[in-house]
Amino acid sequence: MARIPATERRAELVAAAVRVIAAHGVDGATTRRIAEEANAPLATLHYCFSSKEVLFAAVFEYVTDQYREVLTRNDVHGDVATTARALQRGVMAWYVANSDFGAAIVELISWAQRQEAKLAEMVYNEAFATMGRILGAAATAAGQSVDPKTIDELTYIMSVLSDGFALNWLVTDRTAAESQIELTLGVLDAWMATNLGAASVPARRASTVSPEPTLRSLVSWVSVD
């Protein structure tokens, strides 16, 4: 039997850890279970990762990379509103297609907040930074004037909507995913219509477009002063 390279074996063990965490929680994710899930000897796991803490650190790096990849993949290179909508839909669709991943993230973030290492912050900071760069680039490319504070607020709103969707996706009727995605996108659209204003379309067409009043009323509770 051909020997599996260490890099490939490490990747398999990290992916297996995500699945085990989703099924059994962090406390139930023993090294033995993770090795069995990866179809690898326990000794191999201990060879690849000197401790469970090191393995979990690799898991958080993997989660961070996955977020970055999903956001980058769903960058449509449009104006701010179009790009934000594509990113939001892409992240939610990713949760739907990867339910194990969503469950593992909830477990991992809760666990990480009880640890000294700032692993949870790493995931969020990287996601915010990636999303902010994409939205800022969209504004520049479309000739829109959107101040950094508004980009930060939009990034936060998108994160809140994604997190809420992910958590509800784990405990609600999964056959309603598409309608729930559209409902969530509607809230994002309403926030952008209220808070981006003329910047919700390219600057050269700003004078011909105005936000719908009905959209303004929908997000009074999430408007930022």
Salt bridges, closest charged atoms under 4 A:
GLU12 OE1 - ARG9 NH1 3.08
GLU37 OE2 - ARG19 NE 2.71
ASP65 OD1 - ARG68 NH1 2.72
GLU69 OE2 - ARG73 NH1 3.20
ASP75 OD2 - HIS77 ND1 3.47
GLU126 OE2 - ARG68 NE 2.91
GLU126 OE2 - ARG133 NH2 3.92
GLU153 OE2 - LYS149 NZ 2.35
GLU178 OE2 - ARG89 NH1 3.31
GLU182 OE2 - ARG89 NH2 1.90
ASP189 OD2 - ARG85 NE 3.00
